[in-house]
Amino acid sequence: MKPSATLRKISVVLLLAGWAHLAWAQTPGGIVIPSSSVAGPDDTGILAHSNVEQLVPPGGLPTSPQIPGAPGPPFMGFFFETPASIACVYQLLLPQVPGCNPYLAYMNPAGGAKAIGIVDAYHDPAAAADYVRFANQFGLPTGGFTQVGAAHGDINGNCTGAPSTPINDPTAGGGWALEESLDIEWAHAMAPNAQIYLVEAQTSLLTDMYCAVRTAASLVNGAGGGEVSMSWGSGEFPSETFFDSVFTTPGVVYFASAGDAPGTQFPCVSPNVVCVGGTSIGRNHTTGAYLNQETAWQTTGGGQSLYEARPGYQPFTVGSSRGVPDVAADANPFTGVWVIDNYALLVPGSGCTVGPCWFIVGGTSLSAPLWAGITNTAGSFAASSSSELSRLYGDPSADFNDVGIGSCGLSMGYLAGTGFDFCTGRGTPRGYAGK
């Protein structure tokens, strides 16, 4: 959404005047990790966890507009990402606004077609309304959204029984609801003309999640093809290879989050899934200007799979096991994006005391729908994840921002470097070529 000339002038005055006109929720500040994103010691191979994290700035979240008529972000002095600033950083549109300042960038991604399926657990009763509010705030289309409940899954991950609306997200802090808002809003931001299907699993049991994946893939296939985004995972387990077949619906490319902690997780390590890791976007903390540099996010997941063999599309230098991530995008909550989620309002620890609140959100839960939306708008619509991955590994490096700075993994033992690495894969998007 392009600010008017008057708003631009006011913004400069307010920037010089400081943050005096912001109303603040008085909270300590820091990273909030909802319970849905915390993996328990007995969860591996049984339960999925989200990969979403929230930043509460020192002093709290801004809860009222600085400028009359602007009911939400971008707020002056907060250089967190908007659809237009992400499009600018990743060179999705030309001409670019110098510095890609989130307050001044106004050119949203345009395009998208067919469908993107978003798979998460439990029900978010505010999802549809939040989707519209997000779209209105940033000048995106308000249509193209469908929310459906999946059936339960059996021990093989097949759907059994009739689909129905799951119970409302029961996790403390509304973690799965925040995850759903992040996923649908930012997939839509990157592919505004694509049909977005939010498919809600009955529970976070992996068997229920696999049924929801099958449901989403069927909807995407029926729309002519597209992508399925899965911003969740489980620690790897010996029988995971049995479930690789879940991600093989024709005409569907599957994306998954690499995780927000050292190590690897399923389904991101599946050879039938594009695994997306995380980066940090560097900005001048005074002007908001992009510093033309991304670094590996230190807590992104990545490494060599414990059970999956190296697929043919990966180079021998990866080793004998599947290496992840394949690609990466912004995930650090300190360089996060704006998300609205009315289900999580007034939850202790969220930083919101007076709604509506816009949350600052990150995690590799962000990077997966970003890549799904960008790939959708690129318009290649590969026949399978394997075909898409072959393209990603075979295309020239000019199609990617090769992240060469930073480290990740246990003891920060993986280093970002030229070409493929276990923190950022081939790198982050640079335009739509090769996607």
Beta strands, then each sheet from edge to edge (+ up, - down):
strand 1: 30-32
strand 2: 49-50
strand 3: 53-56
strand 4: 115-121
strand 5: 145-149
strand 6: 152-153
strand 7: 159-160
strand 8: 195-201
strand 9: 226-230
strand 10: 232-235
strand 11: 252-257
strand 12: 265-266
strand 13: 274-283
strand 14: 290-296
strand 15: 303-309
strand 16: 321-324
strand 17: 327-330
strand 18: 337-340
strand 19: 358-362
strand 20: 400-401
strand 21: 407-408
strand 22: 414-415
strand 23: 428-429
sheet 1: 1+ 3- 19+ 18-
sheet 2: 2+ 10- 12+
sheet 3: 5+ 8+ 4+ 9+ 11+ 13+ 14-
sheet 4: 5+ 8+ 4+ 9+ 11+ 13+ 17+
sheet 5: 6+ 7-
sheet 6: 15+ 16-
sheet 7: 20+ 23-
sheet 8: 21+ 22-
end
